[in-house]
Amino acid sequence: MVRKTGLDDPQVAAIAWGRFRRLMRWMALGGLLCVIAVLGVLYLMGTPMPPHMIIATSAGVWCTFMLGTGLMSLVFLSSGTGHDEQVEDLMKLDSDKDFPG
């Protein structure tokens, strides 16, 4: 029987995805703190802040923060579970056939 590695193993996957969800919850809180900080700076600068601007600024800052966090978290998830090592480099395999030795 072939031993499953990385995210193919249900136990490893459950631990990795649990860690990912926990990290994303903490980062959602961090995103909220960034939104509060940005709105605070805008308020202190004396910028007029109609409700639509508050909503758009909040959504823009939070979504940008969460997108960056999510992508980096997936990179760490993939690398930390050994999933990256399972991927075959087809370009390398093709070049090895062209130039043996």
N, C-alpha and C positions, 0 to 999 in steps of 0.2 A: 504494500500500500504506500502511495506517495504521500509524504507529509505536506500538508498545506502550509504555505508561508505567507507572511504579510497579511494583507486584508482578506485573503482567501480563507484564513482560519477564523471561524466564528468568534472564538474567545479573544483573539488579538483584535479583530474588528470591533467587537463590543467595547473593549477597553479604549481603543483609539478613538472611536466615535464619541464615547462618553467624555473623554478628555477634550475633544474638539468642541462638543456642546457646552461644556463647562467654561472653556476659554472664551467662546463666543458670548456667553451670558455676561462674563466679566467685562468683555470688550464693549458690549452694548451699554453697560453702565459707564464705561470710559467715554464712549461716544456721547452719552447724555451730558457728562461733565464738560466735554468739549463744546457742545451746543450751548450750554449755560455760559461758558467762558466767552464764546464768540458774541452771544447776545449781550452779555455784560459789557464787553469792549465797545460794541456798537452803541449801547446806551450811554456809556461814559463819554463817547466822542460826540454826543449830541445829535446822532443820526436820527431823522424822523423814522419811526417804526410803526407803520400801519400793520394791521393783523396779517395781511397777505405777505408782507415782507418777513415777518416773524416766522410764519409757516414755511415759506420758501427757503429761508436761511436755515432754519432748523432741519428741514428735510434734506437740503443739500449737504450740510455739514455732516449730519448723522449717516446718510447713505454713503457718502464718500469715505468716511471713517470705517464703516462696516464693510464696504467692498474691499478696501485695502486689508483690513483685518482678516476677512474671510479668505481671500486669496493666499495670504501669507500663512494662515493656519492650515490650509489644505496642502501647501508645500511642506510644512513641518510634519503633517499627518502622513503624507506620502513617503517622505524620507525616513521618518521615525519607525515606520512599520516594515521597512525593507521592500516596499512596493517598487521603488525606483530601480532596485537591483534586478527585478524580475523582467524589466522591459528589455527587449532585444533591439539593438541598434542595427536596423536594416541597411543603412548606408555603409556601416562598417563591414557588414557581411558581404555586401556587393563589392566593396573595394578589395576585400581579402580574396575574392574569387578572381578578380581582374589581375591582381598582382600577388601571385603565390610566393611564399617564402618569407 
